[in-house]
């Protein structure tokens, strides 16, 4: 069970991927409208959301009211989709954008059924619960003081104990949470990247991780295969994504967001590694993606996020090549043609952008310090094909 290659529980029975729900198209009103304003078009770059269809999924329901469709089908009753979530006045934006005075764990936990086997518990973090016959898999974590609330949400989904718990990375208090989540199941197997376990040991915390891996590992459940991948040091040095192959759903933790990428350089993160991780994610077979926070999105959103990230990184490097100092980058960086203007996120400006600048300066110095060939080797001394013919 405890190895770096995989956990084989039962023989896998392959199933087809999930059908993509159709999105209802809005009707266009024929009433003439007077529009006053200026429409500014991007400079040939795709926006991150304009060309993306929203996924049609069930409404989020407070945990005490949630009943899975499989249960309602047996009872011949309807899912209480008309129930309204408990009121809250929290600002609905990425956590990094919220002022410090807003408690980030004050949102009530709700449950959304994404597929007949996959459920999303959402408060501040997006926690996935996958139920495959007798196997229950939990991905992500909640604040330690909300453990009982999380237990109640899981109980509304299934009466079975949690068998596997996957920590997506070392960030967001997950180290402390991993030590308490095993109480959700008496024999739960906790899985994390080896760097997460190393940080737990180095910080003197109790090690409750049962299985660690370096690059990838696979869980074979009753009827499904679940793949875990670590592509590169990105948000931190221990981020993993979890692919539920049958449903073609990817839980990406904080590697994907509808907000701004926050790179934790102190924990080994880097922009180059993050782009490599996004490329690795896009090589996987998925259609729906669950970010660590925010709404469930699509594969197209990941591609657009990756392109946005590359654009920002390229433009910062161009400023460095022009000898623009770090303190002027936020002023000089052109972002008006993209959908995430920098002035909307102070956390990104103050924390990630200066460190991104330093990362690219170091990469530039390494490029210049790399030894250059003084003369071509004999076998490479042929005339270039671009030379004019004699």
N, C-alpha and C positions, 0 to 999 in steps of 0.2 A: 504493500500500500504506500509506503513512504519512499518514493523514488523520484527521479527527475524526468521520467519518461511518460508515465500514465497510470491511471487507476482503472482497472478492468473489473467491473461489477458483474455485468451480464452481457451476453452476446447482443450486438446491436441489430435492430431491425430497421432498415432504411425506409424512410417515408418521403413523400414528396414535400416540396416547400409549400409554405402557406400561400394562399391566394391573396393578392393585394386588393384591399377594399377599394371600391370606386368612390371617387370624390364627387359630391354633388356640385354641379356647376351653377354659379349664381346667375340670376336672370338680370338682363340689362334693361333698365327702364327706358321707355321711349319718350319720356317727358323732357323737353329741351331744358338744358341747364346752362347757366351763365358761369363760366369758370374764369376766375381772375387769379393769375399767378404765373410762375415761370417754371417750366419743366426742364430740368437739367438732366441730360443724358450722360452716362459714363463714357469713358474713353475707350470703348471696345472691350471693357472687362465685364465679366458677368457679376451680377450682384449675388449676395449670399442667400437671398430669400425670394426675390421677385419671380424666379422661374421654377420655384419649388411648390409642388402641390402638398397640401396638408394631408396627413394620414387620418382617415376616418376611423376613429376608435370610440369605444364606449366612454361615457362620462365618468369622471372620478366620483366615487361614492364614499362617504365617511365609513370608517371601518365597522362601527356597530350596525350599519344598515346594509352592508355588502353581502350578497349571496351569489355565488358562482352560477353561471348559466346551466352547468351540468346538474346542480342541485335543483334549480327552479324547473328544469325540464322534468326531473323526476317527480317534483311536487305538482307539476302542471300549473305553475303560477308564473307571473311575470317578474322580471328583474325590476326592482324599485328604482328605475332610472329617473324618476321625477323628483327624487329626494334632493333637496338642496344641501350643499356642503355647509358646515358650520361657518358662520360669518367670521371674517378676520379682516383686519385693516392693514395687514402687512403690505409693503410696497412690492409689487410684482415685477421684479427685475433681478438680474443675476446677483448672487450674494456679494460678489466683489464690488458691486455698485452701491450697495446699501450703506447708509451711515452707520457708524458704530453703535448708535443708540438703539437701533432696531434689532431685537433679539432674533437671530437667524433660526432658532429652533422652536419658534412660537407657532409655526404653521401646523394646523391639525393634519394628522396622517389620513390619507385617503387611499382607496384601492381602485385600480382600473384593470379590467380584463382585456389584455391585448390579444391573446389567442386562447383557445380552450384549455391550454396547458400553462400559459404564461401570464403572470399578474404583476402589476406595477404598484408598489407602495410608495407614495410620494408625500413628503412634508417639506423638508429642506433638501434632503438627498433623494435620489431615485434608487429605490431598492427593488430588485426583481426577485420574484418567487416563481420557480419552475416546478411543476408537479407532474411527474411521469410515473403513473401507477403508484408504486410504493416508495419511489425515490422523490425526495423534496430537496431542491437546491435553492439556496439564498445567495444573492449577489449584492454586495454593498454593505452599508452599515448605517445606523442611526446614532444619535447622541446617546451616551451611556444612560442618562437620566430618563430616556424614553424607551428603555428596554421592555417594560411591561406593556406599553402602548403598542410597540412593535409586535410583541407576542400576541396581543389581541387581534391585530390585523391579520397575522398569519393564521390564527385560529378561525377567522372568518373565511379564509380561503380553503384550508384543509385541516382535518383533525390529526393528520400524520405528523410525527416529529420531523424536524429538519435533519437531513442526513449530511448535507455538504454546505459549508459556508465559505464563500470566496471573498477575500479582501482585495479590492481593486488596486490599492496603492497605500503607501505609508502616510498619506496626508489626511487632513480633515478628521483628526482624532481617531483614525481607524485603529491605531495601535492599542489604545485603551479599550476600544469597542470590541476588538477581536478577542480580548481576554474575557469578555462577559457574554458574547453572543453564543458560545457553545451551550449555555444553559437552555437555549431554544430546543435542543435535542440531546438526550443523554449520551448518545454515541456519535454525535456530529463530528465530522472530519473537517478541520479548518485548513484552507488552502491559501497560499500567498506566494509572492515572488521571494526568492532567497534574500534579496536586499531588505525586504520588509522584516523578515525574521532577524537579520543581522542587526538592524536598527533597534529592534526590541531587546536583543541581548546586550547591545552596547549601552543602551539607556537604563539597564537594570530592571526592565519590566519582566513580568512573568511570561515565559514563552509558551503559548498555547497553540502554536501553528503545528499541525500534524504532517502537512505535505508542502514541500517547497520545490520550486523548479527554476531553471535558468532561462530557457528560451520558450519552451512550449510543453504542454502536457494535455492529455485527453481523458475525459470522464466518459465511461460507457454506462449509461443508466439503463432502466428497464427496456425502453424502446427508442432511446435517443443517444446521440453522441454530442458532447459538449467540449469545445476546444478552447484552451486558454493560451494566449499568446503574449509574449513580451518582445516588442520589436526593437526598442532603443530607449536610452535615457531621454525623456521628453519633458512632461510636466514635473516628474521626479525621476529617480533612477529605478523605480519599482512598479511603474504603471503596467497593468495588464488589461487586455480586452477579453471578453467571454463571448464566444459564438455558439448559439443554440442552432445547430445545423438544420434540424428538421423544420423549424419555424423560420429560419433565415433571419434571425434577430441577433443583433450585436449589442452587448452592454459594454460601453466604452469608458466608464468611469469619467474622470476629468480630462481624458484625452480629447473629448469632443464637447463643445459647448455652443449655445446660441449667443453667448456673450463674447468676451475677449479672452484670449489664451493667457493665463497667468503662469509664468515659468518660475518654478522654485529652484533657483540656481544653487541655493545652499544645500538642497537635497539631491543635487546631481542632475538637474534638468538642463535642457538646452533647446534652442530653436531648431538647430540642425537635426537633432534626434527626434523632435516632435514631427517635423516634416517626414522623416523616414518612417515614423510610426503611422502617420496618416496614409502614406503610400502603402504600407503593409496592410492597413485596415481595408483600403480600397481593393486590394488583391483578394480579399475574402468574399465568399458568396453570401451576401446579406442584402436585404431590402429595407428593413426597419432598424433604427439605431436608438438606443436608450443612452442619453448622456448622463453624467453624474448629477447634473442639475438641469432643470428646464424641461421643455416639452419633448415628447418623442418625435423624431424626425426621420428623414429618409437618406438613402445612399447619395442622392444628388446633393443634399446639404453638406455631406462630408466632403465631396469633391469641391464644392464652392468654398467651403471653409479652408481647405488645403490651398486652393488657388489664392485666396485672400492672404493667407499666412505667407506664402511665397512672395507675393507682391510686396507686402510690408517689409519682409526681410531684405528683398532686393533693393528697395528704395533706401533703406537705412544704410546698406553697404555703399550705395552710390553717394550718399552724403559723406560717408567716411572717406571715400576716394577723392572727394572735393575738399577734404580737410575741415569739414564742419565739426566744431567741438560738440561734446556730448550735451552741454547745457542748451544748445540751440537746436537740437534735433527735433524736438516736439514742435518748434515753430516752423522749421524748414520742411518737415515731412509732409508731402502732399497726400491727403486722404479724402479730399472732398468728392472724388469720383467713386469712392467705395461706400458701402452701406453702413460702415462702423466708424464714424468720425471720431478722432481721438479725444476731442473735448468731452465726449460723453462718458469717459471712464477715467477717473482720476487715479484709481488703483493701478491700471495698466500704464499710465503715464509716469507715475512716480516709482513703481517697482520693476515692472518688466522691461520697459523701453530702455532705461539706462543700462541695465544688465545685458540686454540684447546688443546694445551698442558696444559694450566691452567685449562680448563674445565675438562679434564680427571684427573688431580691431585685432583681437588675438589671432583669429583665423587669417587675417590679412598679413600679420607679421610672420606667421608660420609659412605662408605662401612665398613671401619675399626671402625668408631665410633658408628655404629649401634649396639644396645644391642644384645648379643648372648645368646641363651638359655643355662643355666648351667646344666640342667638335663632334660631328656625327661619327658613329662607328663605321668601319669599312663597308659593312653590308648595307648601311643606311645612307651611303654617300651618293646614291643615285640622284639624278636630276629630278626635281619635283615635277609632277605631271602638269602643274600649272604654268611652267616655263614655256615661252613660245617655241615653236619648232624651228630648228636652224634653217 
